[in-house]
Amino acid sequence: MPDGSDDARTAPHEGLARLLWGEPVPPARGPRPSLDLGRIAAETVVVADADGLPAVSMQKVADRLGVSKMALYRYVGSKDELVAVAVEQAVGVPPEVDADDDWRAATVAWAAELRETWLAHPWLPAATIGNRLMGPREIAWSEAAAAALASSGLTGDALRAVITLLFSHTRSTLAREVTGTQYWTTADDVGAEMRVLLRESGAAFPRIRAAEDAGVAGFDAWRFGLDVILDGVAARVPGA
């Protein structure tokens, strides 16, 4: 996370930091600008929502905006920057959390809102991982999670670890609900096919097959896992 000092920004990231955290410098040459970063980000989100993150390209976004690819490069320097501003657009504003609220109920509400946001933009879970610069709206989601957990007693590294775990849990449980949005997934329902394969190879995976056979329709794996995480917080933090 940027710490507010110029020294913290290495040269390769300075342009992206300016795009995400400050007012972009307008193009110095050429005709009067007909674009702005908000329009560029919004059209990139449309492409990613429709066809997945791999489909995003400078050319495709430029075509949607009715400009040349070179004109787009006057605002964003690469596809990576294009995706970064699209992420900042798509994550939206996190829910307002009252730090005085019951920490568990507040955290459940926060996590539910995160899940809905990621379901609306199925490419976001994959786009929001890795060592990268994040914008203020994305960071605000972590700030809101910290506010939700304020009365739990978590602080420092423990607080950061739990927030990371909450993001990771939502990301992993959504993986099966957003099929077809990443290059390694398929839009087809492979659940039935996997069950056949397990039955045919049941001797090799007896416990997994037994768990599959005992499964209950409509089981909410996301909420179950979230409750397990929060039970762990309550058990480990005195007074939580």
WOPEBEL-V342185 format. One line per field, one symbol per residue. phi: phi as a letter, one per 40 degrees, with the letter a starting at -180 (. if undefined). psi: psi as a letter, one per 30 degrees, with the letter a starting at -180 (. if undefined). A space follows every 10 residues. Layout:
phi->???
psi->???
//
This chain:
phi->.dbgbccccc dcbcccdccc bbccccdcbg cddbbacccc cccccdcccc bgccccadcc cccccgbccc ccccbbcacd ccccccdccc cgccccbccc cdcccccccc cccccccccc bcccdccbbg cacbcccccc cccccccccd ccgcafcccc cccccccccc ccccdccbcg cbccbbcccc dccccccccc bdccbccccc cccccbcgcc cccccccccc ccccccbdgc
psi->kkgfkeffjl effeeeeeee fakkklkfla lkkflleeee eeeeeeeeee gleffkleee eeeefhllee eeffekflee eeeefeeeee faklkkkjff lkeeeeeeee eeeeeeeeef iffeeffhll jlklleeeef eeeeeeeege gffklbeeee eeeeeeeeee eeffeffhkf flfglkfljg eeeeeeeeef geffieeeee eeeglkkgkj eeeeeeeeee eeeeffjkf.
//
